[in-house]
Each structure stands twice: as C-alpha cells, then as structure tokens.
Amino acid sequence: MYQEPLSVLIVDDEETFAQILAEQLQEEYGFQTSHVHSGREAIDAIGNARRSFDVILLDYKMPDLTGLNVLQWMHEQKNETPVVVLTAAGSETVAVEAMKLGAYDYLRKEHVDLPRIALVVQATNERHLFRIAKLMEEERWKEIGLNNEATDKVRDVLNAIAPRINETFADISSTIDTDAEQALAKLPEKDRKELQLIFGEIQRQVGWIETGVRGLLSLYRILYARHSEAGEIDQIRSEIEQKVAKEK
C-alpha cells in the first residue's frame, strides 16, 4: 500500500544547516522536506501550506520571531502540527516552555546527527497519530454516552405517555359500547342493524389505530436518539405534559 513520505518543515536561521539537513533527510530517509530561515517565514509556510506538515523542526533562537513565538502563534491558531524544538546547550528552561506550548520534543543542537533526527521525526509523527486516534476514540465514547442519555429521555417520555394513550383507547372503546347500546335501544329494528354495522366498523378502525400506536411506541423504545436532539425531546415532553395537565 502506497504511503506518502513524511512532510517535514525545517526552520532555522542558519541557512546552510537547514539546507544540508533538508537535503540529507530527503536523500537518505525519503522525507519530503522544506526549509525556511526565520520565524515569520515559518508562520507563512505553515499558514499557506496546501498539505499540513507532518513534523516541524523548529529552531528556538532566531532574530525576528523566536521558536516560542511561532509555537505561541500555532497555539492561538489551534494548529496541532507536531513540533520538535532545536535548542542550544543550557536551554532546558526554553525546552520546558516549548513543551508547555505544545512541542512534542526537543533536541540540543550539539547532539544532533542525521540518524537521531530521522528517528525523532518518525517517532514524533507516530506519537501524533496515536494521540489523534486516542482523541477520536474518546470523542466517540463521549458521543455514545450523550446519545444514550438522549435515548433515555425518549424512553422516559414514551413511558410517561403510554399509560395515558392506553387509557384513552379504553375510554373510546367503552364510550362506543355504552353510547351504541343507548342509541340502538331507541331505534327501530331496521335502523338498528345499520347502526350496529357503523359502530362495529368504528370499533374495528379504533382497534387498528390502537394496535398501530402501541407498535410505534414499542419501536420507538428501541430507537437510538442523538444528543443533538435532546432539546427537541425536552420540548416534546413539555408540550405533552402541558396538554395532559389541561385535560385533568
């Protein structure tokens, strides 16, 4: 299966260092590399990139904008491209600040060699992909939990209105039976048979409606509601409760 080479942006004001590093990473490890030489150029490259970089190697000490300035800008832009900061000896404090702003790792320049940089780039990309996968999984479970809450709301509404619906159908059936007997008793035999047929058809249709409504209620109880519908569910429940309260 074809996999695109890792895209790496190298940001360092030492132009020769950045160019040589970019060429070596590309030739020996197959990375797709770009290099810029100031913080402002880095911001332009990151902001205008057609395809987001997989990893950024970012020098801390630059004359216009420092690596921390670039990291701060990325943080404000919610750009989560993984960054490895390049620092000089004795810059551990800077490295800590960089990590607070979202940098994944740091390398001291005096310890830099090509295999080490390549290894750090690959490991940083893998950590980033793992972090994304973990966040997506957490979001998925959060979504499931919220949807379960919405589904429980639907079931609560159904459980609240089901008894009322059953009572209503029972009242309709009882009313038809009672009124039919009273009306039939006052009619001559010929008209009585015709009205019996009409009442019988009404009872049959009511029975079908009752069966259908109960079936729908049963089906709705097993449906899965989405949490985005929670407000609508609450509104439906409120309307039903107000309607029932008025009829009492």
ABEGO torsion letter per residue (X at the ends): XBBBBBBBBBBBABAAAAAAAAAAAAAAAGBBBBBBABAAAAAAAAAABABBBABBBBBABBAABBAAAAAAAAAAAGBABBBBBBBBBGAAAAAAAAAAAGBABBBBAAABBAAAAAAAAAAAAAAAAAAAAAAAAAAAAAAAAAAAAAAAAAAAAAAAAAAAAAAAAAAAAAAAAAAAAAAAAABBAAAAAAAAAAAAAAAAAAAAAAAAAAAAAAAAAABBBBAAAAAAAAAAAAAAAAAAAAAX
